[in-house]
Amino acid sequence: MSPPHPVIVKVGGSLFDLPDLGPRLRRWLDALPSREVILIPGGGATVEVIRDLDRCHGLGDETSHWLALRMLSVQAHCLAALLPNAVVVECLAACSAVWRQDQVAVLDAHAFARADDTSAGALPHSWAATSDSLAARVALVAGAQRLILLKSVTIPRDMGWTEAGRRGFVDDCFAEVLAHAGLQVEAINFRQNS
């Protein structure tokens, strides 16, 4: 298990088309007070390919779930390539060694979900749970106290997570995953963040 209270940062898949995502994210991470950060990449266009294939061929929830998570593995490696000193890890226990080397941990979502799949509270195998819920689940399992969602939209500060899910700002399962978490959760419109 990782040291107590890492900061979980979900990097929205919609941000991967920002030409300066790597340098911008590096500056933002450098400004965080904690060095114990775990990045969770979102799916964006890569996962949309799986959604399209599911619509076209009726792959079903189970197959689509695991294929989408495999695409998040691709996104993790892409994100690590954009950030100097970033390392893809397959489990939370590997984060400590990464942090000791003053590096950033990027979690392979597929490996994490495979290991977590039989645990109480594991995510459902459906499109209702996306990388938002995955990031929340990682935060719970890691014992984090803070979850930051970097997105392409502004979520009103006074909006509850259930309503945010209804409006499509986060996925349908997000509020449920957070229900017993006691996490400090914030969403940042990273397109407006310099």
Secondary structure, 3 states (H helix, E strand, C coil): CCCCCCEEEEECHHHHHCCCHHHHHHHHHHHCCCCCEEEEECCHHHHHHHHHHHHHHCCCHHHHHHHHHHHHHHHHHHHHHHCCCEEEECCHHHHHHHHHCCCEEEECHHHHHHHHCCCCCCCCCCCCCCHHHHHHHHHHHHCCCEEEEEECCCCCCCCCHHHHHHCCCCCCCHHHHHCCCCCEEEEEECCCCC
